[in-house]
Amino acid sequence: MTHQELIDQVSANLFREARKIESRKSWLAMRNYLEQLDSEQLKMMLKELA
C-alpha cells in the first residue's frame, strides 16, 4: 500500500469512527497531520482503528 493510500484509509476510518460529518477545514487539518506521519505509523493507526 502506498503512503497516500494509507493516508486515505486512516482518514476514512477516523471519520467513519466519529460518525459525523466534519467541516472541510477539519478534514484538511487531519489530512495534513497524517501526511507528516511515516507509513509504519499509519499502518499502526489502521490496526488500532480496526
JOFENNOR-V541280 format. One record per backbone hydrogen bond with DSSP energy under -1.0 kcal/mol. NH is the residue of the N-H (numbers start at 1). CO is the residue of the C=O. E is the energy in kcal/mol with one decimal. If there is no record, write none. Layout:
NH/CO/E, NH/CO/E
This chain:
6/2/-2.2, 7/3/-2.2, 8/4/-2.4, 9/5/-2.5, 10/6/-2.8, 11/7/-2.5, 12/8/-2.2, 13/9/-2.5, 14/10/-2.6, 15/11/-2.1, 16/12/-2.1, 17/13/-2.6, 18/14/-1.8, 19/15/-1.0, 27/23/-2.3, 28/24/-2.8, 29/25/-2.2, 30/26/-2.3, 31/27/-2.4, 32/28/-2.5, 33/29/-2.1, 34/30/-2.7, 35/31/-2.1, 36/33/-1.2, 37/34/-1.2, 42/38/-2.0, 43/39/-2.4, 44/40/-2.1, 45/41/-2.0, 46/42/-2.2, 47/43/-2.0, 48/44/-2.1, 49/45/-1.9, 50/46/-1.2
